[in-house]
């Protein structure tokens, strides 16, 4: 960010005034500090290239422009992350939800992982899958309820749960002290 601020003048004032707002907009989508920071940096770099247009806007319009620019970049980062994750966890490998539950329980019991340990690993899972897992495990919701609360079809929710559980199993197996 510092490189963008060093230019001085109107753009530096813009960055100082809207950087936190932009970070909040990006973080609502990405839920990850580093990814949100990257989205803000990319948005500010794009704004800097054509700042004379933004500089002529009224303050309320500038805030809206900054918000939209950060969200747009955040969605781009989010989509790339989801495509990469989907490629890493193909549909045919998603597996059965019940099988995954049994594997997670076995890993937790055999390695004496606490609920906090499992929750910490869940935070590493992309939001697309993490949200479904949290509703399922932490809130005790079934697939139908998870689908309704996330605005998904039942089969989509089931797939996200299965993929999320596969990712969680992989993360738990990498946890120090886990017995395979």
Steps between C-alpha positions, in 0.01 A plus 500: 500500500782735583605525133154625407497757781843644418370687197360775722217736424141407424562130452671469839202672660271258318697200629507636856126566494371182331755225565323368813162509328643308206660243729166445674329451163759244389507320834122447493559282195839343564517461880876493473732788593763442232252440219301809604816707508587377150151592375532852641847541353379388156197729521713798603748429221213500248359821647845664488527432127187705433486718810399817317151348449465404867641831618207687340236300690311627804611344834199267521561386143870446576413280797261294287760475223769386747258245652405357160861488380611306809205260477563443131864409561400285799251304288773443242735361764218293650408347163864409428527337841180301446606381155836388639333322788244333275784376281677362808182323619321353199133411536555127464748515789266689729382177659209418725420736787460212745839351411664837552330548838629163617854584382496839675374341822768229480777756446374714787476205739823326403701821516312658788423810298275743683205677346718813500768319298243390244343848487846656447554272202154588367605866486755404233227367270371743236170669596309319226541175694570635849160668531322172429724311745443750780124484453519120498744438786481805726128568460394136452307568179410227255566524125152632422533782756855583387370528143214726603717729713767537231243540222617186320342194347515195727745316274729804484504525880568127524792531257645797686477314829666193352779702341546707814524186708761353263705817531458495879615138513808590297577793734447285809737235366766769459450616861804420721440203723221348291520123486410351164 
